[in-house]
Every structure is written in structure tokens, then in C-alpha cells.
Amino acid sequence: MWKTIYIAKDILTANNLEKSLREKGIKTILNKLDISKKKDELAGNVEILVLKSEAREAFLVINESLIEENI
């Protein structure tokens, strides 16, 4: 079962967090929530999902990544 662990403000942030999670061996799914009417395809919220069994570890990895990058 998949669990939403974070909602990123844009696809670039989501990709960076996904990279950090995958480096720790955590499987992820990105799900774009907003279909922007703007021409900017990078804009819009992106949901980051992980396996429920890995949620706690994923939460810690995301917090560490956000602190390091000051996002």
C-alpha cells in the first residue's frame, strides 16, 4: 500500500526529493496534483508516495533533504 509522505511545490523539488529517497533504497511514485493552465509545465504541486512500510524512514530522509537544501 502506498502512502503520501510529502507534497512538493513543483516538479523540480519533487525530483530532488525522489532522488534522495531512491539513494536510500526507498521506492517512490510522483503524482502531479495540479494540471496547470500556465505554459510552465514545472509549476504545480506534486505528491510523493512511498510504501507504507517505508513511510517513517522516508519522512526522515525528506526532512534531512529539506534542511540541507533550505527548501
C-alpha positions in Angstrom: 0.0 0.0 0.0 1.3 3.5 -0.9 1.2 6.5 1.4 1.5 10.2 0.6 4.6 11.4 2.5 5.0 14.9 1.1 3.5 17.3 -1.4 6.2 19.3 -3.2 5.5 22.8 -4.6 6.9 21.9 -8.0 8.3 19.1 -10.1 11.9 20.1 -9.5 11.6 19.9 -5.8 9.8 16.6 -6.1 12.5 15.2 -8.4 15.3 16.2 -5.9 13.4 14.6 -3.0 12.7 11.5 -5.1 16.5 11.2 -5.9 17.3 11.4 -2.1 14.8 8.7 -1.3 15.9 6.4 -4.1 19.6 6.8 -3.0 18.4 5.4 0.4 16.7 2.5 -1.4 13.1 3.8 -0.9 10.7 3.2 -3.8 8.7 6.3 -4.8 5.9 7.4 -7.0 5.4 11.0 -8.1 1.8 12.2 -8.8 1.3 15.6 -10.2 -1.8 17.1 -8.5 -2.3 20.3 -10.3 -2.9 20.5 -14.0 -1.6 24.0 -14.6 -3.2 26.1 -17.3 0.0 28.0 -17.4 2.6 27.3 -20.1 5.1 26.5 -17.3 5.0 22.7 -17.1 7.2 22.7 -14.0 4.6 24.6 -11.9 2.1 22.8 -9.7 2.0 20.6 -6.6 3.5 17.1 -6.8 2.5 14.3 -4.4 5.4 12.0 -3.3 4.2 8.5 -2.3 6.2 5.7 -0.7 5.3 2.3 0.5 3.6 2.4 3.9 6.2 0.2 5.4 8.9 2.8 4.5 7.0 5.9 5.4 8.9 6.7 8.7 12.3 6.4 7.0 11.1 8.4 4.0 9.8 11.2 6.3 13.3 11.4 8.0 15.1 11.4 4.6 12.8 14.2 3.3 13.2 16.3 6.4 17.0 15.9 6.2 17.0 16.8 2.5 14.8 19.9 3.0 17.0 21.2 5.8 20.2 20.7 3.8 18.8 22.4 0.7 16.8 25.1 2.7 13.7 24.4 0.5 
